[in-house]
Amino acid sequence: MELIHRVYRYSNGKIRIEEWTQNNKYHRLNGPAIIYYNENGNKRCERWYQNGEFHRLDGPAKIEYYDNGNISSEEWYQNNQQHRLDGPAIIYYNGDGGKESEA
């Protein structure tokens, strides 16, 4: 089945959402399947999916960003389950980029 890439824009023309789907499920092998952007153009969040499930082997499957572009949280998933072998499955950061808490 064909991989479909959609782009939604703010009224100012900047990208608001990019999404990749296959078989009506979020899916992308070489990058996030959904990227949300703030109106200023900075990323707001990235979501990595395979066949409609949160999944990423080489990094966090969910990444949230502050308005300034710094990462606010990272979550690791495999096959739609929170999972990480080499550290915490969730990390929260403060606005300056320092770790705030881990779970």
Stockholm file with secondary structure:
# STOCKHOLM 1.0

chainA/1-103         MELIHRVYRYSNGKIRIEEWTQNNKYHRLNGPAIIYYNENGNKRCERWYQNGEFHRLDGPAKIEYYDNGNISSEEWYQNNQQHRLDGPAIIYYNGDGGKESEA
#=GR chainA/1-103 SS CCCEEEEEECTTSCEEEEEEEETTEECCSSSCSEEEECTTSCEEEEECEETTEECCSSSCSEEEECTTSCEEEEECEETTEECCSSSCSEEEECTTSCEEEEC
#=GC SS_cons         CCCEEEEEECTTSCEEEEEEEETTEECCSSSCSEEEECTTSCEEEEECEETTEECCSSSCSEEEECTTSCEEEEECEETTEECCSSSCSEEEECTTSCEEEEC
//
